[in-house]
Amino acid sequence: MRSFAYKRVSDVATAIAEVGGDPGSEFLAGGTTEVDMLRIRVARPRRVVDINDLPIAAIEDLPDGGLRLGGLARMSDVAAHPAVRERYPVIAEALEKGASAQLRNMATMGGNLMQKVRCSYFRDVDQACNKREPGSGCAAMNGFNRTHAVLGTSEHCIATHPSDVAVALTTLDAIVHLRGPDGSRTVAFDDFFPLPGNTPDREHPIAHGELITAIEVPANPAARTSHYLKVRDRQSYEFALASAAVVLRIERGIIAEARIGLGGVATKPWRARHAEAILTGAPARRAAFEDAAVAELADAVPRSMNSFKITLAQRTMVRALETVESKRGRGGNA
């Protein structure tokens, strides 16, 4: 690990000024990812600015029935919050399946969105990686790519986005609140994670010195019976091979609204818009679920070791849809 300077701050304005005015500085929150990046020499800041004392950790009700999750809210606190569990179980389930209790107690919501990919080539500074070193190539293309993406890829990067809760939040049309040297602004959640394209090193539309102050989750009554399903090699807090976050509004057996996110198979939290369009207005039945899943994965681009993810993602989506339909059928609007 390279040496670096450390400073702890207690107000948002100071934090932004300290990092925004120094290209060699970075924010440090829970550290569950950043410390790893420092150890393996992928992150090389001159200084880290500890923001754990900033007053942006609250979980607050919004007037329309939505929620505002502070950027420094701990994953464990959000998952356990009564309003989250009641109104957005898909968020609580994604958080609980995303990491061990120890990590959830430290990791923050804003940090989770900013975490780095788990691609082994990104994390090995001796390997070619366009995300870490633009123009160096992508060793995963012809390497061990079993866990890599089949959706949203480019010739420059096939790394899978690692976050579970981001899949749930993209399904709910969350909004990211930012504050930086030029003031405050908001970014739609789907826009917060660009596709790799020709610039896989640009993972977020955040300027240097901008800070995630909150994540806004709009009200959605249908989300009360939402579900997050995660399929992985082992149950002990492994990253997803495929996952699905599902929200359905069913009226008289017909799907009035469908919201679906996929994880583990794409370079960003994947909004399954093709599947949503097919399902809207269709009967809430397995045949429709299967048709939608096949359509969503039609443009998938597998590599030498991960073609199985196409079928796995389809089955994961169908199972998650059936789970939500079953919940609504027992006590909802089906």
Secondary structure by P-SEA (a helix, b strand, c coil): cccbbbbbbccaaaaaaaccccccbbbbcccccaaaaaaaccccccbbbbccccccbbbbbccccbbbbcccccaaaaaaccccccccaaaaaaaaacccccccccccaaaaaacccccccccccccccccccccccccccccccccccccccccccccccccaaaaaaaaabbbbbbbccccccccccccccccccccccccccccccccccbbbbcccccccccbbbbbccccccccccbbbbbbbbbccccccbbbbbbcccccccccaaaaaaaaccccccaaaaaaaaaaaaccbbbcccccaaaaaaaaaaaaaaaaaaaaaaacccc
